[in-house]
Amino acid sequence: EVQLQASGGGLVQAGKSLRLSCKTSGFSLDDFAIGWFRQVPGKEREGVSCISSADDRPYYADSVKGRFTISSDKVENTVYLQMNDLKAEDTAEYYCAVAGSARGICPLLNHWTLSKSARGQGTQVTVSS
């Protein structure tokens, strides 16, 4: 059974850091891509970052490039999102999702169709200014 669980959110001041974790089970990170998304009520979902063994480099949205770093621990089956220099506009619910690891899948992050089973519960990040 595919399962993903995001954790690590919280309330922080602007300029501080948080590290989110996406614990996965039921599949191998060698064969699937993991994307991080964020959602603010009333706004469209935003694809934040993605990592896939089929792509040469991780993907980052322009809004987080240079501040966020995605990484994976295949022993722990966990994907991390290190978020530095947080800004008030980073406030959102963050969640992770899985997709097949085809080449080029990460730049298409904002076009992923997410079934209920392909995404985990989110974790809230609130950045105070």
Secondary structure per residue as TSV (DSSP state, phi and psi in degrees):
chain	resnum	aa	ss	phi	psi
A	1	E	-	360.0	127.7
A	2	V	-	-74.3	127.9
A	3	Q	E	-139.0	141.0
A	4	L	E	-136.3	138.9
A	5	Q	E	-138.7	117.3
A	6	A	E	-90.8	145.5
A	7	S	E	-153.5	170.0
A	8	G	-	107.1	-2.8
A	9	G	-	-70.8	174.9
A	10	G	E	169.4	-170.9
A	11	L	E	-105.6	122.5
A	12	V	E	-136.2	161.3
A	13	Q	E	-82.6	154.4
A	14	A	T	-56.6	140.1
A	15	G	T	93.7	-15.1
A	16	K	-	-86.7	-178.1
A	17	S	-	-125.1	156.0
A	18	L	E	-142.6	152.8
A	19	R	E	-122.6	119.7
A	20	L	E	-92.6	147.1
A	21	S	E	-120.7	142.3
A	22	C	E	-122.5	99.8
A	23	K	E	-84.2	126.4
A	24	T	E	-117.6	157.2
A	25	S	E	-155.1	157.8
A	26	G	S	91.5	0.5
A	27	F	S	-161.4	168.1
A	28	S	-	-102.3	136.7
A	29	L	T	-67.5	-13.8
A	30	D	T	-70.8	-24.6
A	31	D	T	-109.9	-6.8
A	32	F	E	-135.8	153.5
A	33	A	E	-96.1	146.8
A	34	I	E	-117.8	128.2
A	35	G	E	-115.7	144.5
A	36	W	E	-103.9	133.6
A	37	F	E	-124.6	161.0
A	38	R	E	-138.9	150.5
A	39	Q	E	-140.8	131.2
A	40	V	-	-112.3	134.8
A	41	P	T	-51.9	130.6
A	42	G	T	87.4	-4.3
A	43	K	S	-119.2	162.0
A	44	E	-	-70.8	150.2
A	45	R	-	-60.1	141.6
A	46	E	E	-120.5	127.2
A	47	G	E	-77.3	119.0
A	48	V	E	-94.7	-47.7
A	49	S	E	-160.5	158.4
A	50	C	E	-152.3	145.9
A	51	I	E	-135.4	137.8
A	52	S	-	-151.3	139.1
A	53	S	T	-69.0	-15.7
A	54	A	T	-85.1	-14.1
A	55	D	S	-105.7	151.1
A	56	D	S	-71.1	-29.9
A	57	R	S	-146.3	156.8
A	58	P	-	-66.7	161.6
A	59	Y	E	-106.5	140.5
A	60	Y	E	-133.9	139.5
A	61	A	-	-66.6	150.4
A	62	D	T	-57.0	-32.4
A	63	S	T	-67.4	-17.4
A	64	V	T	-122.6	-3.3
A	65	K	T	-59.1	132.3
A	66	G	T	89.0	-12.4
A	67	R	T	-115.9	-32.5
A	68	F	E	-107.3	145.5
A	69	T	E	-133.8	128.7
A	70	I	E	-102.8	143.2
A	71	S	E	-151.1	163.1
A	72	S	E	-132.6	146.1
A	73	D	E	-118.4	102.7
A	74	K	T	-75.4	-16.9
A	75	V	T	-74.5	-42.9
A	76	E	T	-87.3	-4.5
A	77	N	T	54.1	42.8
A	78	T	E	-130.8	139.0
A	79	V	E	-113.1	133.9
A	80	Y	E	-110.5	150.8
A	81	L	E	-128.0	103.9
A	82	Q	E	-83.8	121.6
A	83	M	E	-116.8	112.5
A	84	N	-	-110.4	161.6
A	85	D	S	49.0	51.8
A	86	L	-	-64.8	147.1
A	87	K	-	-122.4	161.3
A	88	A	G	-57.7	-33.8
A	89	E	G	-74.0	-4.6
A	90	D	G	-83.9	-6.9
A	91	T	-	-61.6	124.4
A	92	A	E	-178.8	170.5
A	93	E	E	-88.3	129.0
A	94	Y	E	-107.5	138.1
A	95	Y	E	-145.7	159.7
A	96	C	E	-112.0	155.8
A	97	A	E	-146.0	159.8
A	98	V	E	-117.8	145.4
A	99	A	E	-145.6	160.7
A	100	G	E	-60.5	140.2
A	101	S	-	-87.5	66.2
A	102	A	-	-87.2	150.8
A	103	R	T	-61.2	132.1
A	104	G	T	89.2	4.7
A	105	I	T	-69.2	-34.9
A	106	C	G	-68.3	-43.6
A	107	P	G	-62.5	-15.6
A	108	L	G	-94.1	18.2
A	109	L	G	-51.7	-42.3
A	110	N	G	-74.3	-2.0
A	111	H	G	-109.4	2.5
A	112	W	-	-61.7	139.5
A	113	T	-	-97.9	119.7
A	114	L	-	-104.4	112.3
A	115	S	-	-78.6	165.1
A	116	K	G	-60.0	-35.9
A	117	S	G	-78.1	-14.3
A	118	A	G	-92.2	-4.9
A	119	R	B	-128.7	155.3
A	120	G	-	-103.2	175.6
A	121	Q	B	-67.1	151.7
A	122	G	-	-90.6	175.3
A	123	T	E	-133.3	135.3
A	124	Q	E	-85.2	131.9
A	125	V	E	-116.9	123.7
A	126	T	E	-125.0	122.2
A	127	V	E	-112.9	120.7
A	128	S	E	-93.9	140.1
A	129	S	-	-95.6	360.0
